[in-house]
Amino acid sequence: MAFFKQLSELLRSYNIELKIGKGYFKGGGCRINDRRILYLNRTENLNNQIDIVLTELGHFDIDAQKLRPEIEALLENSREN
């Protein structure tokens, strides 16, 4: 869970608002006016939620020095897929 918290903080540092809710959706990013929002479905397992966050972060030019090595590796892996 600490890993997910670090990803959430990284999202915040890029001004991406994280919303977690329940419904008939998997999750993903969107833009509403000037706001970037990432929606996650709370019923999805944690690994799927992390994949969605990494996919969204993969759209940004992220300074690797800000990342823990394991987050950097996962982010690179998600960019390749």
N, C-alpha and C positions, 0 to 999 in steps of 0.2 A: 504493500500500500504506500510505503514511503516513496517508491519509484514513481507511482502514479502522481503523488503530490508534487514531485519534482517536475514532472511533465506539465502539470497544471500551472506551476510557477513559470515555466518556460513559455507557455501559452500567454500568460499574463504579461510577460516581458515584451511580447510582440503585439500587445493590445488585442488579443483574441479572447473574447468572453466565452467562458465554458458554461454550458447549461446542460444539466442532467435531468432527464425526465422519463416518463413512461408512456409508451404508445406503440403505434404500428409503424415504426421506423427503425433503421439500424443506427443511423447517425451520420454526421458529416458536417462540413463547413459551409457557411453561406455568408453573404454580405447583405446587410440591411442598411440602406443609406450609407453612412460612413463607418458603420460598426461591423467588425468581423465577429462572427459567432460560430462556435463549434457545439453542435448538439450531440449528446450521447444518450443512448437508451439505457436506463438503469437496469433493465432486465438482461442486457447483453453481458456475457462473462467479461472479466477484467482483461483478458488477453485481447479480445475483440475491441474493447474500448481503447486499449493502448495502441493497437494497430491503426485505429481511426485517427487518434491524436498524432501518431507518427506520420501518417499520410498527409495530414493537414500541415504539419510542421515542415514536411518535405518540400512544400511550395515556397519556402522562404530561404533566403541566403543566411544561414545561421552560423555565427562565429563558433567554431568547434571548441575554442578555448573556454567557452562558457559551459560546456557540457561535460558531464561525467563520461568516462570512456565507454561504459556499457550503453549509455543513451546515444552517444555518437555512433557506435557500431549498429545499433538497431535502426537509427535514422538512415544511415548509409544503406543498410539492407532494404529498407522500405523504399528508398529512392530507386534501387536497382530493379525492384519488382513492379 
